[in-house]
Amino acid sequence: MSQETGRPTGAGTAPRAGIGEHTAAARRVLLLPSDPGTLTTGLRITAAARAAELAGQSGLAAAYRALAQAPAPADAAGEEQDPALTAAVLAFTDRVTLAPDLAGADLLAGLAARGLDAPAVVALAQICAFVSYEARVAAGHALLAGGPAEPAATPAVTDDPAAPAAPFTLDQLTWQPRITAVEADALSPEQRAVIDAHTTLSTASPYYRTLLHDPAALDHRTHVYNAVMYGRGGLPRAERELATLVVSRVNGCVYCASVHGRKYAQLSRDEARALRVLRDGAAAFTAPEQNAAEPDAAEQNAPGPDAAAPEGPIADARAAAVARFAEALTRTPPRADARHLAALRAAGLDDAELTDLVHAAALFGWANRLMLVLGDARHPGAPLQDAGIPRTDARESCSGTSVPAPRTGGA
């Protein structure tokens, strides 16, 4: 793994400017912080390596473990860990990596019971989420470079996302943190500097104030996010939003699916299409040649004279290829393969667009996990999980601004 680019050595088209730099910086501040607090460096590296192994990336896991041998804070190697705390950290890592939509408030309570404070819990969530991103970037770039993604070493989770606690929707939701967010009027100079450095961050957002427990990680994550989602050229914005919508559906992130479903509806100018993706995922689309290969299917499935016409897949080869690749890359371990890449190339995506697609899909393994683990999406009147920790509430967009957007859009 290249420390400068954050991608496997020898991979194809380089990512956008700043992505590699800030990916490497995020890795450094999360795994080798100058002050690890109650989550020791050894536990940070243990969690990262475990998450990478579960994602089928043993090489990445080895690279993380090697960090314990590099010059680092004194506790990076040879420290004695509390076995109960280690077990709680690994249980948290397993759940967040394999089934983030099932990571309940009880996991956070278990970490707190073992002595981790709010900054440590946020750091651990960031580590698990970051490794999800970096593992999928590694798998995607290996595929683009002409080699197979690293073979899966662990069983994958189920093909279809578990039914979310609340149904997917384009309605605007709220998000409520499970841990105490940083108070907006009590920011440290470092926290204030991060907020001031990014126009997409706001202290009105309880999500960002929760992530401010680890301001350095939030800073580098925001740089990566903005480059991947808002960079000019390359993969059209609508297709980036399609990929993130599909990923959010696979991961069971109702909140992110709502936000990015609205963005996709706005950019594609087709709310009905966004609703179909929310309902069916990649199966919402079909390539025209698939229909041609089955000429009798329409006749066989034709409704009777009194029946409503069936809602078949939308014929769009490019959208089908983008959505299927995003779905496959999101599985744990990732399943994107040469067939997905061939379909993307046949649909007309060039190397720069393919690289953007890898990063957009991978990024939402990071974004979804933070949203799912650190708080709860709220439908009107829906009950919340209770971790027994004081929380705050406000509306929040997981991608750009804390200001509520219209139902069908908002950049």
Buried (B, 14 or more C-beta within 10 A) or exposed (E): BBEEBBBBEEBBBBBBEBBBBBBBBBBBBBBBBEEBBBBBBBBBBBBBBBBBBBBBBBEBBEBBBEBBEEEBBEBBBEEEBEEEBBEBBBEBBBBBBBBBBBBBBEBBBBBBEBEBBBBBBBBBBBBBBBBBBBBBBBBBBBBBBEEEBBEBEEEEBEEEBEEBBBEBBBEBBBBBBBBBBBEBEEBEEEBEEBBEEBEBBBBBBBBBBBBBBBBBBBBBBBBBBBBBBBBEEBBBBBBBBBBBBBBBBBBBBBBBBBBBBBBBBBBBEBBEBBBBBBEBBBBBBBBEEBBEEEEEEEEEEEEEEEEEEEEEBBBBBBBBBBBBBBBBBBBBBBBBBEEBBEBBBEBEBEEBBBBBBBBBBBBBBBBBBBBBBBBBBBBEEEEBBEBEBEBBBBBBBBBBBBEEBEBBBBE
